[in-house]
Amino acid sequence: MSFKILYHEGTDITANLFSMAVYVNSFAKSLGIEHLNVDSGAFQAVAAALIRPDFPHLDGIDKASPFKKAANFFVWFVAEKPIIDEIPCTIILDDSKKTVINLTKVQNHQNVIFAYHMAIDCLCGADLHKNGKVFVLKNKIKVSKHFFCDFVHAYSTATPINDFKPVSLLFEQLAYKANPDAPYPETI
């Protein structure tokens, strides 16, 4: 998966909608969910947010880091709440294993979970342009069950205006942890 499936050129949201629908359907099936109720208007709002001319980066979407693109997608998806059905407490995907995590008491957990996995999948293999060089984020971000639960709790009420920057920084640090050759030198 790559950001090219989320951030298409132009102003037509159809390609973004199709990409999100395919991913959500595939991810739901991997969880054993055969039928998932969604809000099509919320999906359209997320797709439209990905082509907004006011992308929250000084140089616009084309120059934005993969972390900013992932964060932008994540906060809009969580805020718009396109997935209506909760995820049953018995399944949360953890690579090829199914790990039981009960997050059903967290409102909007399903949208955080889907958005997190889609953003993380897009970051894996993403190009990072830094100091005139291109680094590929080869390794997928992995987190502990404890971190994941706290992340879902922390960002279940995410909004683009309040959470874009913190989520971008968090994705950046998680990606650098998984890809130790990618970060900028730590000097401060």
Summary of the structure (lengths in Angstrom):
residues: 188
radius of gyration: 16.0
end to end distance: 33.9
largest distance: 49.8
contacts: 534
relative contact order: 0.16
helix: 49%
strand: 9%
